[in-house]
Amino acid sequence: MKRGQLYAFVTGIFFLALALLGFIPQLQHPINAVEVHNGIQIQLGYLFGLFPTNPILNTVYAIVGILGLVSSMGLGGARFYGRGLFELFAILAILGSLTPTNTFFGFMPLFGSNAALYAAVSAISFYFGFIDSPGLLEIAAKAPENAVQLDNSVTH
C-alpha cells in the first residue's frame, strides 16, 4: 500500500468514526442546542464538547469516510480522493470562516473547530492529491514485464 492509499484509508476511517460518534447523543455536550448564527437557527450538539455537529454533517462525514475506504484500493482512486478532499474541505473551511455562511445556510455547522479541522485536512489532502505521487510515477516509468526491449545501439 502506497502512502496516498494509506492516507485515503486513514482519512476514511477517521471520518467514518467521526460520523458514527456524532450519532451517539452521550458524546455530545450540550446535546440538541439551538443556536442562532446570522439570524438562522441551527440545532446541533458539540461532539466531545469541541466539534459542532448535526445529523446532516454526520451523513456528509460518513460519505467522505466510505469514499476514502473505497478509493484506498487503487493508486488512481487514492490520488483522485486526495484532490477531491482538498477541494471540498478548502471550500468548507472558507465557508466556515465567513460569518454569513458558517452554518451552510442553516444546514450544517461549519464554524469553530470544524473550520480549523477542514483547513488542516485540506492542506494535507493537497499534498497527497497533487504533490506526493510516487506510486503513479513508478507505474508510468516501468515497462510491462512482457514488453520487448529495443536495442538502441545500431551496428553496421
Phi and psi in degrees as a GROMACS rama.xvg file:
@    title "Ramachandran Plot"
@    xaxis  label "Phi"
@    yaxis  label "Psi"
@TYPE xy
-78.7972  168.202  LYS-2
-61.2075  -40.2842  ARG-3
-63.2783  -39.8894  GLY-4
-66.7435  -40.6347  GLN-5
-64.0432  -40.3126  LEU-6
-62.2031  -45.2151  TYR-7
-61.5799  -40.5498  ALA-8
-65.2821  -48.8512  PHE-9
-65.5046  -41.786  VAL-10
-63.9218  -40.4297  THR-11
-61.5604  -45.0954  GLY-12
-61.6755  -43.7566  ILE-13
-59.9919  -50.4713  PHE-14
-72.3996  -32.1887  PHE-15
-66.2929  -41.2935  LEU-16
-65.251  -41.7619  ALA-17
-61.5251  -39.3066  LEU-18
-65.996  -48.0406  ALA-19
-65.5608  -41.4008  LEU-20
-66.2047  -31.3015  LEU-21
-67.2234  -20.2236  GLY-22
-88.3822  -2.29394  PHE-23
-95.0239  110.218  ILE-24
-61.8541  -30.4199  PRO-25
-67.0985  -17.9741  GLN-26
-92.5201  -0.595964  LEU-27
-105.211  133.271  GLN-28
-141.582  125.279  HIS-29
-73.2141  152.976  PRO-30
-90.9758  142.564  ILE-31
53.7703  40.8651  ASN-32
-73.3208  142.46  ALA-33
-111.051  117.068  VAL-34
-117.618  153.391  GLU-35
-110.854  120.816  VAL-36
-123.48  114.903  HIS-37
57.6167  39.1881  ASN-38
78.747  2.74102  GLY-39
-108.416  124.646  ILE-40
-80.7638  134.985  GLN-41
-134.727  132.06  ILE-42
-95.3099  128.466  GLN-43
-156.599  167.602  LEU-44
-127.892  164.091  GLY-45
-108.658  110.196  TYR-46
-65.4613  123.076  LEU-47
58.0803  20.6778  PHE-48
71.3289  11.3431  GLY-49
-122.96  -49.2456  LEU-50
-101.377  116.31  PHE-51
-65.1857  135.63  PRO-52
-148.04  158.162  THR-53
-152.345  172.284  ASN-54
-59.3897  -34.254  PRO-55
-66.4265  -44.8688  ILE-56
-65.6935  -37.6428  LEU-57
-62.6915  -36.7999  ASN-58
-66.418  -40.5532  THR-59
-62.1598  -43.771  VAL-60
-60.6566  -41.0573  TYR-61
-63.5256  -41.8441  ALA-62
-64.0397  -45.1561  ILE-63
-61.5258  -40.0121  VAL-64
-66.1447  -45.1173  GLY-65
-64.266  -42.0007  ILE-66
-62.3641  -36.2803  LEU-67
-63.9839  -43.3777  GLY-68
-65.4355  -41.2757  LEU-69
-68.6371  -42.9852  VAL-70
-72.6749  -17.6909  SER-71
-72.414  -6.0849  SER-72
-75.4842  -21.3285  MET-73
-136.431  156.758  GLY-74
-66.8658  -44.2391  LEU-75
-64.8495  -42.0471  GLY-76
-64.3883  -38.9068  GLY-77
-65.8698  -40.4251  ALA-78
-68.6024  -41.0736  ARG-79
-62.6927  -40.272  PHE-80
-62.7213  -43.5548  TYR-81
-60.8659  -41.6356  GLY-82
-67.0232  -43.6757  ARG-83
-64.932  -40.1563  GLY-84
-64.7088  -40.6801  LEU-85
-57.9029  -49.736  PHE-86
-65.283  -46.757  GLU-87
-61.7835  -50.4094  LEU-88
-77.0996  -22.9377  PHE-89
-66.1962  -43.4038  ALA-90
-63.7557  -45.3716  ILE-91
-65.2083  -36.0773  LEU-92
-65.6933  -41.3376  ALA-93
-66.3606  -46.1731  ILE-94
-62.004  -38.4428  LEU-95
-70.5096  -22.0185  GLY-96
-86.6026  -18.4967  SER-97
-93.6793  132.928  LEU-98
-60.0297  -43.621  THR-99
-67.9111  -21.8416  PRO-100
-118.997  12.5157  THR-101
-73.8409  -3.02738  ASN-102
-114.452  12.6419  THR-103
48.9232  50.7672  PHE-104
61.8334  34.4813  PHE-105
90.4284  1.5555  GLY-106
-93.9977  -44.0927  PHE-107
-137.305  137.713  MET-108
-79.7261  114.939  PRO-109
-108.846  -0.0620661  LEU-110
-86.7015  176.568  PHE-111
66.8211  -135.287  GLY-112
-68.7433  -19.7113  SER-113
-63.254  -42.7304  ASN-114
-62.9094  -38.6712  ALA-115
-67.0956  -40.8726  ALA-116
-61.4789  -43.7822  LEU-117
-64.4088  -39.7773  TYR-118
-64.5587  -41.5377  ALA-119
-66.1256  -44.9886  ALA-120
-63.8114  -38.7964  VAL-121
-63.9018  -43.402  SER-122
-64.7725  -44.1947  ALA-123
-67.2218  -39.0154  ILE-124
-66.7515  -32.1108  SER-125
-59.7619  -43.7461  PHE-126
-60.9677  -50.1341  TYR-127
-75.7159  -22.9113  PHE-128
-86.9252  -32.1738  GLY-129
-118.648  -28.3982  PHE-130
-102.889  -55.329  ILE-131
-81.9361  106.912  ASP-132
-145.094  44.3315  SER-133
-65.288  -31.1665  PRO-134
-62.4578  -43.7415  GLY-135
-70.1941  -36.4381  LEU-136
-68.4864  -36.572  LEU-137
-63.3  -40.6798  GLU-138
-65.6447  -43.3269  ILE-139
-68.2135  -30.6653  ALA-140
-81.9846  -22.0296  ALA-141
-82.3487  137.456  LYS-142
-82.6497  147.608  ALA-143
-58.0105  149.518  PRO-144
-61.9438  -35.0886  GLU-145
-96.3025  14.1926  ASN-146
-74.9143  147.496  ALA-147
-82.4838  127.847  VAL-148
-83.6705  128.632  GLN-149
-92.6135  138.652  LEU-150
-95.765  116.35  ASP-151
-82.4227  -11.9455  ASN-152
-85.0203  122.553  SER-153
-101.931  127.428  VAL-154
-111.385  133.122  THR-155
